[in-house]
Amino acid sequence: MGRKVGLLFGSFNPIHTGHLILANFMATHTDLDEVWLIVSPQSPFKVGQELLGENERLDLVQRAISGNNRLRVLDVEFTMPKPSFTIDTLDELRRRHPGYRFVLLMGEDNLPGLPHWKGAERILTENEIYVYPRSGVDASEVSTRPGVRVVEAPLLDISATFVRECVRTGKSIRYLVPEVVEQQILAVGYWKV
């Protein structure tokens, strides 16, 4: 088989240190060859939420992972119908990269809802899923399925919502996001009221 690639889907609105620590940990502490960060233009679970333009979010991710050869950013969903569904993106990635093995990287808080996703049974039977724990979540029903592996990854309780609120209120985002991301956000004025 070809390379084993972890897929971390997200709005990355904006990408922050928590995303990066998780992606790098999965790329370097598991059997994955690399991790691809999939920038989702519109998640079916975030319809109506305030999103920075997809190209601006892609740019921030590219800046954040520059120099890390184990991480890659993809805009595969930009040309697909919106909202984006994971099963459709997986099919497209398999078409573009035959022979690669894809592993979904998913927070434990998303796992209980997985059976209700479009193509859920295919997702669960055709893919491995590496789950990173979230406090206060019991996903034991789904996490016992074959192919689902809970990985004890270090996580920081940082959210993109918190980062955006800090920007709006003029508070520092230093260390919440990489310096290059902070510089771009402040230079362009993203999320300023």
C-alpha positions, 0 to 999 in steps of 0.5 A, a space after each residue: 500500500 501507499 502512504 498512510 495519511 491522516 485527514 484533519 478536516 476543519 474550518 480553520 477559522 482561524 487555524 490555532 495552536 491546538 490544531 497544529 499540536 494535534 496535527 503534528 502529534 498525529 504525524 509524528 507519534 502514530 503510524 501516519 506518514 503525514 497529516 493533511 489539513 482539509 480546509 472546509 469551505 462550508 461544513 454542514 454543521 456550521 451553516 450560517 456561521 461567520 466564516 472568513 473566505 476560504 482562500 484567506 483561511 487556506 493562506 493562514 494554514 499554509 503560513 502556519 505549517 510552512 517548513 513542516 514536511 509532515 503536514 500539508 494543506 488541501 483545498 480539495 473541497 473548494 471545487 466540490 458542492 457545498 456544504 462539504 460532506 466527508 464521504 464525498 471528500 474521501 471518494 474524491 481523495 481516493 480518486 486523486 490518490 489511488 493506493 493511499 490509505 486515509 485515516 480520519 482524525 476526529 475529536 471524541 466529541 464528534 464521534 457520537 454524532 458520526 452514525 448520523 453523517 452522510 455515508 456513515 456506515 461507509 465511513 466506518 467500514 472503509 476507513 480507520 478513524 483515530 480519535 483524540 479525546 475530549 474531556 466530558 465526552 463518552 463515545 464508548 459506543 462508537 469507539 469500540 468499533 473495528 478501525 476506531 482507535 483512541 489516541 492519547 494526544 495532548 490537547 489545548 482547550 483553544 477554540 477559533 471562536 475564542 481567537 476571533 473574540 480576542 481579535 474583536 476585543 483587541 486582546 492579544 492572540 500571541 501564542 494562541 496562533 503561530 506568529 506568522 498567523 498572528 501577523 497576517 490577522 493583524 495586518 489585514 484586520 480579520 475579525 475587526 469590528 
